[in-house]
Amino acid sequence: MFNFYFFFILSAFIISSILTLVSSYLNLKHLSPEIPEEFRNDVSPEKYADSQKYTRDRTSFGIIALLVNSLLFLGFWFIGGFNYADLIARKISSHYILHGLAFFAILGAAQWIISLPFSLYSTFVIENRWGFNRTTVGTFISDRIKGIILSTIVGGPLVAFIIWFFSAMGSIAWLVAFAAAAGFSIILQFLAPVVIMPLFNKFTPLEDGELKEAITQMCHKAGFPFAGVYIVDGSKRSTKANAFFTGFGKTRRIALYDTLVNEHKTEEIIAVLAHEIGHWKHGHIRKSMILGLAEMAFMFWLMGMFISREGLFHAFAIENISVHAGMLLFATLFSPLSSLTGIAHLALSRRNEFEADAFSKEITGNWEALASGLQRLSLSSLSNLTPHPLHVFLNYSHPPVTDRIRKLRTLPETAS
């Protein structure tokens, strides 16, 4: 058990956990009683204090969750839990594919049970305390049941095929598995807006009027093709607002949370949508997909090299070498590299956000509307207005809103 793989994975896990704890601690220490200049005329001292209290609540909860989950993982690992799960799965079925699916189902069920109390507390205690939660117990249960069914229907066949590929196709297995996973993920991009998302939210076409006309004009000006504009009933789960695009080509939808439409001015909504269109105009979505596929190919290639390494199985005290267990063990081995690439993706994402902001200002000629929209979104969700740079570096896909507003102010003026 105590070999190179054991100490490498354990060291990486401990370093990652400590880094998360340090960044969380620094983030809390970085909370400033002084309201940032960009918000001094728009937020009351009471509202600003609430945003800091909410940050403390969420961060403290996150630290507790990290410590508990880390201890449970290490305990499960050190008592040979992965081997026990494999032995139980073998009793369920002797067929290697069904055996593998049972193995993942056992571990998935255990993870689901462990995460459930944290989800309940986050939703019905913390979010309730700050007036964000609108999720009923019925909706919460329904979401979890639908998630399990989708994971089974969507993830089960893909995992089964990958197990089969690596068991039957030798040295080219990684390439075939990558092709299947890549094709599967692309198909999901088309199906998500018309099949999966409507299972969780109601999408209602936006009625004719000032907002729809303004959106249509702005999209035509930007040359952005879309299938329709829809209102999402996000308010049935939370008061927080959002807007997004889903799908490709004829299935592309503009989705606006009802909370966004109800609480924001038309020019703010247009500026926020122009920002999203900026991602499309600059090719951020396409580039992100290409990078994701390249990373996936690299991951499958490495998996082909390590999936049957005896030392990796010994590190987790698993008695029988198998493809399904090798997949899981490789994921833990790959985790440190995945974390590094994740940080790189976040840095790229933050850069892309600045580019999309610039496009919004260019296409609307009204940077104040975007700044106002960003301010409203931040204040309505009690976002931390003074995050620590290390916390931003490790966790933020978007730059802090104060940085975005400062950047908007420095951009050259454009005519609308």
N, C-alpha and C positions, 0 to 999 in steps of 0.2 A: 504493500500500500504506500509506503513512504519512499517514493521514487521522484525522479525529476518532474514528471507531470503533476504529481501531488503538490510539491512545493511551489511550482510555477503557478498553478491555478489558485492555490491558497494565498500566495503572496499577492497576486493580481487582485483577488477578491478583497483582501484586507486593505490594500492600497486604495482601491476604488471606493470602498466604504468610508475610509478615513477622509479621502478627498471630498466626498459628498458631505460628510459631517463638518469638515472645516469650512467649506463654502457656505453651508447653511448657517454656521455660527457667525462667519464674517458678514453674511447678508443681514442677520439680525443686528449686529453691532453697527452696521452701516446705516441703519434707519436714523434719519435726521429729523429733529423737531422743526427745522426750518423748511417751509414750503418752497419747492423749486420755483425759480423765477417764472417759468413758462406757465405755472398754474396759480400764481398769487392772486390774479384777478378773477379766477374761475372756481376756486374751491375754498370752502370755509375751513377754519381751523378744526372744527368738529369733524367734518368729513375727512380731512387729511389724517386726523388722529385715528379715525375708524379704519382707514386703509392700512395704517401701521399695525393696529391691533389685529386686523384680519391676517396680515402677513405673519405676525407672530403666531397666531393660531394655526395657520396652515403649515408653517415651517416646523413648529414644535411637534405637530401631529406627524409630519413627514419624517422627522428624526426618530420618533418612537416607532413608526412603521418600519423604517430601515433597520433599526436595532433588532426588533422582534423577528423580522423576516430573515435577517442575517444569522441570528442565533438558531432559528429553526432550520435553515438550510445547512449550516455547519453541523448541527446535531444530527440531522437526517443523513448527511454524508458520512460522518464519523461512525455511526452505528450500523452502517451498511444498508441504509434504506433503499438505495437504488437497486441493490442486489435482491432485496426482499420483494420489491415491486416486480422485478423481472421474473423471480420464481413464481409469484402469484399469477402473473400473466401467462406463464407456461402451463399452469394448471387449468387456465381458462380455455386455451387452445394450443394444440401442438403445431398447427400450420404457422409458418414463419411470418406471414403477413398479418394474420389475425392476432398472432402472439404480439407482434409489434404494435398493432393498433390498441390492444388491451393494455400494453405497457404505458403508452402515452395517455390512454384514458384514465388509468389509475393515478398517474402523476398529475394529470390535468385536474382530476376531481379533488385531489389533495390540495393543489394550489388554489382551486376555486373556494374550497372550504376555508382555507387560511385567509384568503383575501376578503371574504364576505363580511366579517365584522368591521374591517377597515372601511369598506365601501359604505356599509350602513352608517357608521359613525360620521364619515365625511359628508354623506348626503343629508342625513336626518338630524345631525347635531351641529356640525360646524356651518354648513351651508344654511341650515335653518336659523341658527343663531344670528346670522348676518342678513337674513331676509332674502336670500337667493333661491332657496329650494322651493320648487313647486311640484316636485315628484311625489306622487302618492305611493303608498305601499303596493297597490295593485300594479302601477306602472313599473315600479322597481322590480317586482317579481317577474312581470311580463318581459321586461328587457333582458333579464338574466336567462329566462327560459328560451327566448328567441336566440340569444347569443350562443347557448349550448347547442341548439338545433342547427344553427348556421355553421358552427365550428365542426359539427359532425358531418353535415352534408357537404360543406365546401372543403374543409381541411382533411377529413378522413380519406377521401379518394386520392388526394394529392400525396399525402403521407404514404398511403399504400403503394402508389406507383413508384415513389422514390425508393422505398424499401425493395421493391421488385427490381428496379433498375440496378441498384448497387449489389443486389444478390445474384443477378443473372447476366450482366453485361460487361463485366470485367473492367478493363482500363478506360473504356469510353463511357462508363456509367455516369461519371460526373457531368459530361457534356449533354447526355440525353436527359438527365435529371434537371440540369439547368434549363434546357430548351422547354421542357414540360412546365417547370415552375414559372419561367418567363412568360410563356404563352398563357398560362393560367392567370397570372397577375394582370396581363394586358386585357384579357377577356373580362376580368372583374371590373376594370375601369369602365367598360361599356355597360356592364350589367348593374353596377352599383346604383346609379341614379334612377333607374327605372324598375329595379327588382328589389334590391337589398334595403336602400334607405327608406323607401315607403313602408317597410315593415315596422320601422321605429318612429317615423314622423309622417304627418300628413302634409303633402305638397299641394297647395291650392294656387291655380293660376292667378296672377295679379290682375285685378280689375283695371279696365280702361280708366285713364285719368291723368293728372299732372305728373305723377311719379313714373308711371309706365311710359308716357310720352317722352319724358326727360331721359329715362334709361335708354329707350330705343334710339333717340337722337345721338346720345353720347356713344353708344355702341357702333352706330353707323359711321360716325365721325372717326372712330378709332379703327374701323374696318374689322370689328369683332363679330364673328358669326355665332348665333346662339339659337336654340330651339324654343326657348320660352323663359319667362320670368315667373318664379313661384314664391309664394309665402310659406315658410316652414313654421309649424306650431311649436317653436322652441320654448315658448312660455309654459308649456305643460310640464317641463322639467326644471327650468331655471329662468330667472329674470335677466340673465346675462344675454347680450346681443351678439350677433355674428352675421356674416355674409360670406358666401363661397360659390365657386363654380364646380360642377361635377360633370363627368362624361367627356366624350370627344365627338366632334362632327355633329351629326344630327341628334345625338343624345345629350349634347352640352346644355346644361341648365344654369341659369342664374338663380340662386336661392338666397332669399332674404328672411332672416328670422323676424317673426312678427314683433318681437321686442325692439328690433332695430327700426322697423317702419313706424312703430307707434311712438318712439321716444326721440327720433332724430329728424332734423329738417331735411327737406328734399335735396338741397345742395350738398349736405353732408353725406347723404346716402350715395349721391352721384360721385362724389369725390372718393369715397371708400371703394365703390365699384370700379372707378377708373384706376385705382391702385391695383385691384385684382386683375384688371385687363392688362395693366402694365407688366404683370408676370407673364401673361400670354405673349404680349408684344415683344418682350425681350427674350422669349424662348426659355424662360426659367423652368417651366413645367416639363418641356421636352428634354432640356439638359439634365434636370433632376432625374427623370426617368432613365436616361441613358447611363448616368452615373450609378444609379441604383442597380441597373441590369449588369453593369461592369463589375460592381462589387459582389453581386449575387454569383456571377460566373467565377470570380476569384474564390469566393467562399466554397462553392461546390468543388472547384479544383482542389483546394486544400482538404476538403472533406474526403475526397477520394484518396488522398495520401495518408490520412490519419484515422479513418473510420474503423480500421481493424488493428490498430496498434495495441499490442498486448499490454504495454506499459500504461496506456491510458485506462484500460479496464482494471488493471491492478490498482491504480490510484484511487479508484472508487469501489474497490473490493467486489467487483462483479465477476462471478465465476465463469459465465459462459459468454464467449465473444459472439456478438450478433450485430446486424446492420442497425436495427432500431436503437439499441443501446449506444452504439457507436455514434449515431446521429446526435443523440442528446449529449454525450460526453464531448464530442467535437464542439458543440455549441458553447459549452463552458470553457473549452480551450481557446476558442475563437473570440470569446467575449472581450478580452483586453484590446485586441486589434479592432473589434467592432466599436468599442468605446472611443478609440482614437479616430476612426473614420467618422463616427457620429459627431465628434467635436468639430471635425473639418466640415461636415455637412451643415452644422449649425452656423459656423462662421460664413460659409457661402450663402446660407439662407439670409443672414443678417445683411450681407452686402446686397442681395437681391431685393430686400425690402426697401433699402434706400433708392435703388433704381426704379422700383415700382412707384415709390412716393414721387420721384422726379417726373415720371410719366404722368401721374395724376395731375400734378401742377401744370405740366405742359399741355395736356389735352383739355383741361377745364379752365386754365388761366386763373385759378382761384385756390391758392395754397392755404388761405385762411380757413376754407371750408373743410379741407382734409385735416388741418390741425385741430379745428373745433371738433370734428368727428372723432379723432383719436383721443382728444381730451375727454369727451363724453363717454366713450367706450371704456377708458381707463377708470374714470371716476365711478361709473355705474357698476363696474366689477371690483372696485376697491383695489386696483392694481398697486403694486409697490412702485412708487415713483422714484425711489433712490436705491436701486439694487446695487450690490457690490460687483465690481468688474469681474472678479473670479466667478461669481455665481452666474453672471451673464455669459461669460466665456464657456462655462460647462453646460448650461441649461437653456439658454434663450435662443429660440429660432427667429425672434424679432428683436431689433434693437430697443432699448428703453425708450418710451414715448418721448421723454424730454430730449433725447439725442435726435429723434426723428424730427421734432418740431424745430430744433436749432438748425438742422441740416436744411429743412424746407426754407427757412428764412434766408439762407445763404445762396440758394439757387437763383439764377437769373430770371427776371420776370419774362413771361411769355404772353402773347395775346391769345385770348380764347377763340 
